[in-house]
């Protein structure tokens, strides 16, 4: 896979989180190790969360807490939080400032730094290194201190690649683990690359 330029600010600034989510598929998520080694994965599964009217969103109803404040920033920063007392999850904030939209990166295919990923997640099959939002954060070394990081900075970013999926290679379905959101839980706002072994769940 050929490396490309970092995604520009304008990519994230769009107000349509669903479009950003689909367009993230095939991009390269890069999180350099402390020693400078590139560690990266190709994005193959995402979920969009669309702000104050989305019952599955942390910002539903205009909720603002120390944790969710990052969602209200201008697009192009990371939103990282801790769930279930054990997992971090990595999101991309989208849209203009004040519009709390975000895209959860659910799975990537390992590309660079795979040996380091194996050390971070020992005794796992390679397909299980990054096949879920908590797994990929552990494998790529993403933790709470990444919350609010500029995605055009030096700690974490996304790059263009020469292998974007075609429209017919992309599937859509309901988001995972948001049954509490009622009808919003059924919206087809999860997108994944068909046939990828690293997708966390192959169907809706």
C-alpha positions in Angstrom: 0.0 0.0 0.0 1.4 3.4 -1.0 1.4 6.0 1.7 -0.3 9.3 0.9 -0.6 12.8 2.5 -2.4 13.4 5.8 -6.1 14.0 5.3 -6.6 17.8 5.2 -8.7 19.8 7.7 -11.4 20.2 5.1 -12.0 16.4 5.0 -13.1 16.5 8.6 -14.9 19.9 8.6 -17.8 18.7 6.5 -21.1 18.7 8.3 -22.2 15.3 7.0 -20.8 12.7 9.4 -22.2 9.9 7.3 -20.2 11.0 4.2 -17.1 11.4 6.3 -17.6 7.9 7.8 -17.9 6.2 4.4 -14.9 8.2 3.1 -12.7 7.0 6.0 -12.9 3.5 4.8 -9.6 2.5 3.1 -7.7 5.4 4.7 -4.6 4.6 6.8 -4.7 5.3 10.6 -1.2 6.1 11.8 -0.1 6.1 15.4 3.7 6.3 15.7 5.3 4.4 18.6 7.3 6.4 21.2 10.5 5.4 19.4 9.2 6.8 16.1 8.3 3.5 14.4 5.2 3.8 12.2 2.3 1.7 13.4 -0.7 1.8 11.1 -3.8 0.1 9.9 -6.2 0.4 7.0 -9.7 1.5 8.2 -12.3 -1.2 7.3 -15.2 -0.5 9.7 -16.7 2.7 11.1 -19.8 4.1 12.8 -21.3 7.6 12.5 -22.7 9.4 15.5 -24.8 12.5 14.6 -25.0 14.8 17.5 -27.8 16.2 19.6 -30.6 14.4 17.8 -29.0 11.0 17.7 -30.0 9.0 20.8 -26.9 6.8 20.4 -24.6 9.8 20.6 -22.8 10.9 23.8 -24.0 14.4 22.9 -27.7 13.5 22.5 -29.9 16.3 23.8 -27.0 18.7 23.9 -25.3 16.9 26.7 -21.9 18.5 27.6 -19.6 16.9 30.1 -15.8 16.9 30.6 -15.8 13.8 28.5 -18.0 14.9 25.6 -16.6 18.4 25.3 -14.1 17.2 22.7 -17.1 16.4 20.4 -18.0 20.1 20.2 -14.6 21.1 18.8 -14.1 21.8 15.1 -13.6 18.7 13.0 -10.2 17.2 12.8 -9.4 16.1 16.3 -9.5 12.7 18.1 -12.2 11.9 20.5 -11.0 9.1 22.8 -12.8 7.7 25.8 -12.7 4.7 28.2 -15.6 2.2 28.3 -16.6 -0.8 30.4 -13.6 0.0 32.7 -11.2 -1.7 30.3 -11.3 -0.4 26.7 -10.4 2.8 24.9 -12.3 3.8 21.7 -11.0 6.1 19.0 -13.3 8.5 17.2 -12.8 11.3 14.6 -14.6 14.5 15.3 -16.3 16.0 12.2 -18.1 19.1 11.2 -17.8 22.8 12.3 -17.2 23.8 15.9 -20.3 23.4 18.0 -21.7 20.5 16.0 -21.0 17.4 18.0 -20.6 14.8 15.3 -18.1 12.0 15.4 -17.1 8.8 13.7 -16.0 5.7 15.7 -13.3 3.7 14.0 -14.3 0.1 14.8 -11.7 -1.9 12.9 -8.5 -1.6 10.9 -6.4 -4.1 8.9 -2.8 -4.1 10.3 -0.3 -2.6 7.8 2.8 -1.3 9.6 4.3 -2.2 13.0 2.6 -5.6 13.2 5.3 -7.1 15.5 4.7 -4.3 18.0 0.9 -4.9 17.7 1.6 -8.6 18.5 3.6 -7.6 21.6 0.8 -5.3 22.8 -1.8 -8.0 22.2 0.0 -11.2 22.8 -1.4 -14.7 22.2 -3.9 -13.4 19.7 -4.4 -14.5 16.1 -3.4 -11.8 13.7 -7.0 -11.2 12.5 -7.9 -10.5 16.1 -5.2 -7.8 16.6 -7.4 -4.9 15.4 -10.9 -6.4 14.7 -12.8 -4.2 17.2 -12.6 -0.6 18.6 -11.0 -1.7 21.9 -8.6 -4.1 20.2 -7.3 -1.6 17.7 -6.7 1.0 20.4 -4.6 -1.5 22.4 -2.7 -2.7 19.3 -2.0 0.9 18.1 -1.2 2.2 21.5 -4.1 4.7 21.7 -5.2 5.7 25.2 -7.0 8.5 27.0 -4.2 11.0 26.5 -4.9 11.0 22.8 -8.3 12.7 23.4 -8.3 16.1 21.7 -5.2 15.4 19.6 -5.0 17.3 16.3 -5.3 14.8 13.4 -2.9 16.9 11.5 -0.3 16.7 14.3 2.5 14.2 15.1 0.8 11.7 17.5 -2.0 10.4 15.4 -3.4 11.0 11.9 -5.0 9.5 8.9 -3.5 9.3 5.4 -4.8 8.9 1.9 -4.0 5.5 0.3 -4.0 4.0 -3.2 -6.6 1.4 -2.3 -10.0 3.1 -1.5 -12.9 0.6 -1.6 -15.3 0.9 -4.5 -19.0 1.7 -3.7 -20.0 -1.9 -4.3 -17.4 -3.1 -1.8 -19.0 -1.1 1.1 -21.8 -2.5 3.2 -24.0 -0.6 5.7 -26.0 -1.7 8.7 -27.1 -1.0 12.2 -24.6 0.2 14.8 -23.3 -2.2 17.4 -24.2 -2.1 21.1 -26.6 0.8 21.1 -30.0 -0.9 21.6 -30.8 1.7 24.3 -31.1 4.3 21.4 -34.5 2.8 20.3 -35.3 3.5 16.7 -32.0 5.3 16.2 -30.2 2.0 16.9 -31.6 0.6 13.7 -30.3 3.4 11.4 -27.7 2.0 8.9 -24.9 4.2 10.2 -22.2 1.5 10.4 -20.1 1.0 7.3 -17.6 -1.7 6.6 -15.5 -3.1 3.7 -17.0 -6.4 2.5 -14.7 -9.4 2.8 -12.3 -7.9 5.3 -11.2 -10.5 7.9 -10.7 -7.7 10.4 -14.3 -6.4 10.4 -15.7 -6.9 13.9 -19.2 -8.0 12.8 -19.9 -9.0 9.2 -23.6 -8.3 9.1 -26.0 -5.8 10.7 
